[in-house]
Amino acid sequence: MNLIIDVGNTQIKLAVFDKATLIYDYAFQANLFVKKIKELFKKYPKIEEAMISSVGKLEEKDISVLSVFCKVYVLDHDSKTPFKNSYATPQTLGVDRIGLATAAFYFNPNRNTLVIDTGTCVTYDMINDYGEYLGGAISPGLHMRYKALHDQTAKLPLLKLKDPLDFIGNSTENCIHSGVVNGICVEIDGVIDQYRNRFVDLTVILTGGDSQFLSKRLKNTIFAHSNFLLLGLNYLLEYNKR
């Protein structure tokens, strides 16, 4: 069994794989790491190896605790990848994007694939039909947009995500919801159109925490896969074990 640990900007997710099959996943706050690891290994004592992917902060002492239970791989820019990396600055490429590119490489082999991850940020990652990672784009996610409107102005309120009733807002709150939700949907649809103009037979995969909310609001045909990053990280663990 494999353990995948995805350390994000706001929480940590654990996932257990039996070969290529996801059998368990759980998200929690970082301060609970040691407790959750001990609980997990009581439930799944056959876990032998783990892969850590961290864009947030994981303490060295936490990694040391994990290494007591199993062999640990920490994903970084020196880790082996199955795809050709044509990113101009590979040392700055986020490990989450490496995981997503790996998932696209295996999930949709020899095909043009655009992966859109809708988490704290919205990231766009492109693997072409030659198995080459080209790069993509990064923009603010839904909740970051709400927060920016509040933090960077004197009087706009901080709102929680809500589906706008109409694209024409008739109050300040409705205008914010319309601007944030419709704005990000138009952005994503527009980016997909740009990629489709350049790449034939493009497959678009939408993943991340806000993927279910956004998938119903996009005009383009997409494939929604909420655990796509976990799948890619498990592929990477298997690839680096070999």
N, C-alpha and C positions, 0 to 999 in steps of 0.2 A: 504493500500500500504506500501511496505517496501523500504527503501533506504539503499543501500550498498555502502560503501566508502572504496576503496582499495588504500591505500597509499603505493606506491612502492618506489624504489630507485631513479627513475627519474621523475615520474609524479604521479598524483592522478587520479583515475577513479571513477566516480559516476555511479551507476546503480539503476534504479527503477524497482521494481517487483510488479506486481499485482498477489498476491498469488505466484505461481511457474513460472509465465510467465514474462520474461524480456521484458519490453516495452520501455526502454530508457537507453542508456549508453553514456558517454562522458568523454574524458580524457583531462587534462589540467595541467599547472604548479602550484606548491604549493602556490605561492604568490597570486593566483586568487581565493583561497578557499572561502572566505566570499562572494565575488561577485557572484560566481557560485552557492553557496548555496541559496542565496536570489533569484536568477533567477529561480532556480529549484523549489522552493516552490511556486512561482507565477504560474508556469506551472503545478505543481502537488501538490495542497494544501491538498490532502487527504492522504499524507504520514503521518503515525502515529509513526513509529519506525525506527531506523537506527542502523546498525552495522558497526563499524569501524574496519578495519584490517590494521595495520600499520607495515611495515618493514622499512619504511623511517622515516621522521620526520613530525609530525603534532603538531602545537602549542596548548597549553592548551586553549588559548583564542579562537582558532578556534572551539574547541570542545564545549566551552561555548556558542558560537554563535549558533551552531547547536542545542544545547539543548533547546534553546528558541523555536525552531520550532517543535521539536518532542522528544520522549524518545530515549535516546542514550545508546547502548550497545557497550562497547569496548572489542574486542576479546583479551583474554590473556590466560595464562596457567591455570587459575582457571575457565575458562568458561566450561560449560558442553559440552561434545561431545558424539555422538551416538556410536562411536566405542571404542573398548578397546585399550588403548594406551600402547604399550609395549616398547616404546622408553626408553633407559636407563637413559637419562637426559631430562625428559619432560619439565623442566623449561627452557631449551635452544632451544626447538623446535620452529621454526619460525611460526608465526601465519598464514602466507600464506600457509605453508605446512599442518597446521591443517585444513584450508579451503579446500585444494585439497583432503585431505584424507576423509573429510566429503562428498565431491562431489562424490568420488569413492564409498563410502559406500552406498549412496542412488541411484546413477546412475546405478551401476552394483552390486546389492545386492547378497551376498552369492557367490561371484565369486572372483577369484584371479585377482587383478587389479593393474597394474603399471601405475602411472601417471608421465609423464615427462613434466616439466614446463621449457620452453625455454625463459627466460627473461634475466635480467642482469646476473644471474647465471643460470646454468642448474641444476634443482633439480629432483631427482628420489624418488618417494614415493610409498611404497608397502602396500596395504591392502589385506590380505588373505581371503580365502573363509569362515573363521570363524568370519569375521568382526573385525580382529585384525590389528592394525597399527604396522608394523615391523620396519620401518625406510627406509633408502635408501642411497642416495649419493648426494653430492654437487660438482659441477665443474664450471669452468669459462664459461660464455656465449659467444656468437659470438663476440659481440662488446668489451667485456673485453679482449678477445684474441688479437684482433687487437690492442687495446690500450696497452696491456702488451708488445707486440713486439716492439712498438714504444718507450714506456717509459723506458723499461729495456735494450735498446740497444742505441748505439751512432748514428747510421746512418739509421736505418730502418724507412721508412716513416709511418705516420698514415693514413691508408686507410679506406674508407667506404666499407660496405658490397657489394660484387659483386660475381656473379656466375663464378667460374673459367672455362676457355675454355677447359682445359685439366688437368688431375691430374699431368702431368709433366709441371711445369712452365718453360717458356723460358725467363723470365725476373724477376727481384727482386719483382716487384709488382705482377706478375702472380704467383710467388712462394709463396708469402704471402697469396694470395687468395686461392691457392690450399691447403696450409697447414692449414689454419683456417677452411675453409668450408669442405674440405674432411676430415680433422682431426676430427671435431666435429661429422660429419655423421658416420664415422667409430666407434667413441666412442659410440654414441647412439645405433647403430646397435649391437655393441659388448656387451653392457650392457643388451640390450633386450635379446640377445641370452643366456646370463648367467642366467637371470631370467626364461626364458622359459625352460632351462635345469632343473630347480628346481621346478617350479610351473606348474601344468598341466592346460590346457585350460586358458592360461593367456590372459587377455585383456589389451592392451596397449593404453593409451590415451595421446595424445600429445597436449599441450596447451601452452599459453604464446605468447609474442610478435613476436617471430621468428618462430612460429609453421607452418605458411603457407609456408614460404620460405623453411623450412627443410623437411616438410612432403613429398614433391615431390622428395626428394633426398635420402630418406631412403629405404633400401632394405626390411626391415621388414614390415609386415602389421600392420598399426596403425589406430587409430580412432582420427581424428583431431577435437578438440573442443576449439575454441578460447576463449569462455567465461566460461570455466569450473570452475575457481576460484570463479567468481561471483555467479555461481550456488551454489557452496558449501557454500559460506558465507550466502546466503539467506536461505539455509537449516539450518545453524547454528543459524541464528536469530530466525527462527521459533521454533527451538528446545529449545533455551534458553528462549523464551517467555513462553513456556509451563512449 
